[in-house]
Amino acid sequence: MKKRIFACTMGALLLLASTSWGDDKEKDEDRLKNAGTVLREILKIPDDIPQDLLDKADCVVVFPSVLKAAFVVGGSYGRGAMTCRRGGNFNGPWGAPSMMALEGGSVGFQIGGQATDFVLLVMNDRGANGILSSKVKLGGDASVAAGPVGRDASAETDVSMRAEILSYSRARGLFAGVSLEGSTIRPDNDANEKIYGRKIPAKDIVIAHETHVPQAAEGLIATLNAKTPKHKSS
């Protein structure tokens, strides 16, 4: 009798774990889809990210619907995805993304009371490798600056040329460069395991390209391949 009860209990726990895993995977897939939607919408804005800067970016990170209230209490974080161009010199098509986490307690996040979308351009391989290896403090471990906006904005400004990461936000329909200095960004390894079905380092996904582009990320990758198919060297 005890063995039967134990077996039933273990079976119920395994079923709950499986259901929870499936729900979490669906949420992560939704984040990938939302990241693609956010980027597509932002790149249709008249005064969006300068094309010259987008063409020079090695990688793009998108965090859809980050809630400000979470950053005020410092207990939560935004989640999104990072994709880089393929090839040793980042000159190929865009590859499979790694899920990422954005954490912060900076007052710079308190732009408004509602959700905000963030887009980050990673401008060199040092920034890309740093972010994909471990938790990186923006403004400390990696230089970050508010990105210029507008189709005619010059990409040759000092801030654009020096910063490893350029950051943008969209809130209440307004799109602008925003400083994320003091915040941290890191790979979301648990989410990657759910998306790809196995434990795999973020660098192996994004830099070594050891996996395929998941279906949920096809919109994000297609948008980037259409908007900036070739890398423009500095």
N, C-alpha and C positions, 0 to 999 in steps of 0.2 A: 504493500500500500504506500509506504513512504517513497519507494523507488518510483512509483507511478506519479505521485504528487510532484516529486523532484523533476521528473521528465516533463510533466505538463508545465511546470514553472519555467524550466529552461526553454521550452518551446515557445512560451509566451514572450519571454525576454528577447529571444532571437527574432521573433516576429516584430516586436516593437522596435528593435534596433534596425531591422531591415527597412521598416516603414519610415523611421526617422532619417535614415541614410538617403532614401529615395526622395523624401521631402526636401532635404538640404541640397541634394544634387539639382533638383528642379529649381530651387531658389538661385543657385549659382548659374544655372543655364539662363534663367531670366535676367540676371545681372549682365551676362554677356550680350544678350539680345538688346537690353536697354542701353548698354555702352555703344553699340552700333547705331541705335536710334538717336542717341544724344549727339554723337559725332556728326551724323548725317545732317541733323537739324542745324547744328552750329555752323557747319561749312556752307550752309545755304544763306546764312545771315549776310546782308550787304557788307557790313564792317566786321568781318570775321578774322581768323588767323591769317596773317600775310602769307601769300603763296610761297614767297621766297624762303620764309622760315620753315614752313611745312616741308618744302623740298629738301631742306638741309637737315631736318630732324632724322636721327637714327631710329628713334623709338617714339611711340605715342602711348600715353596712359590716360584712361578715361574712368572717372568715378561718377556714376550717375546717382543723383538724388541723395547727396550727403546731407544729413540733418544737423543743423547748427546746435540744437539743444543738446545733442549727444556730446559735442565738443565742450560745451559750457561746464558740464559735470565731469568731463574727462574720462568717462567710463566706456565709451563706445567708439566706433570708428566707421568710416566709409569703406565700401568695398567696390572694386572695379577690376579692370584688366589692363595689361601692358603687352603690346606687340612691337616687334622690331623688324626692320628690313632683313631679309636673308642675305647671305654672302659674307665673306671675310671683311669686306669694306662697307658693309651695310648698303650695298648697291643693287640688291635683288628685290623681288616682290615681298610683300609683307607676310610674316609667318605666324604660326600658332601662338596664341597669347597665354601668358601666365596670369592667374588671378592675383590681385594685389589688395593690400589693406592700407588705408590712410588713417593715421592717428594724430590727435592734436589737442592742445588745451589753450592755444593762442587766441587772444582777442581778435586777431586778424581774421579768424573764421566767422566772427559774429557779424556777418554782412546783413543778415536779416533773420526773421523767425522761421522761414520756410526752407524746404529742401533746395540745395544748390548743386549744380553739376560742375565738375572740375575736369579740365583737360590739361595735361602736362606734355610738353615736348622735351624729349631727352636729346640733347644736341651733340653728344660725343660718346665714344665707347667707354670712357672712364665712368661717366654717369650711369650708363646702361649696366655695366658689369657690377658697379657698386650696389645699385638698387636690387639687382637680381641675386646678389650674394647674401645679403643680410639686411637688418633694419638700418635705414639711413636717415639721419637728421638733416632736413632741408635747411640750408643756410649754415650748416656746420660741416657735416661729412660731404655734402654736395652743395655747390653754389646754386641758388635759385633766385629768379627775378620775375616780376610781373611782366608778362609778354606784351609787346605792342600789338595794336589791333588796326584793322583797316587795310584795304587792298593796296593802298598807296603808301602805307607805313614803311619806313626804311628798316631793313633788316640788318643794316651795317652799323647800328648804334653800339656804343660801348657795352651797354647792358646785355644786348643780344649776343655780342661776340664773346663776352667773358663768362656768362652764366652757362652752367652745365644743364640746367633745367629752366624752362620758361613755363609759367603757369597762368591759366585762364579760368574764369568762372562764369556761369550763367545762372542768374537768379531773378525771379520776377520779370522774366523776359529781357533782362539786360545782360549783355555780354561784355566782359572787360578783362584786362589783365589783373591779376590779384597775387599778392605775396603770400606764400605759404611757409615763410621762414619760421622755424621753431617747431614745425610739425614733422612727423616721421612717416616714411613709406617703407613697406616690406612685402615680400612675397607671402601670399596666403596659401600655405602648403596644404592645409586641410581641404580647402576648396579645390586646389589642383588635383588632389587625389580623387575627389568625387567626380570632377570633370573628365579626367583621363583614365580613371579606373585603376590607378596604381600610384605608388609613391614615386615621384620624379622631381628632381630639383628644378627650380624655376629657370636656371641658366641652361639646363639641358632642353627645356621646352623652347625657350626664346632664342638662345644663341646657338646651341648645337642642333636645334631643330630635330629632335628625336621623336617627334610625334606629329600627327596630322592636325589640321585645323578642325576643331569640333563644329558640328552643324550650327550650334547656337552662336558661334562667332563668325559665321560666314558673312553676315551683314556688315560687321565691323571691318573685316579684312577687305571685302569688296569695295567698300567706300574709300578706303585708303588707297587701294590699287588703282581706282578710277581717278581719284583726286591728285595723287602724287605718286605715279608709277616709277619714277626714276629719282635717285638721290642726286642732289646738286651739291657738289663739293664746295667747301668754303673757299 
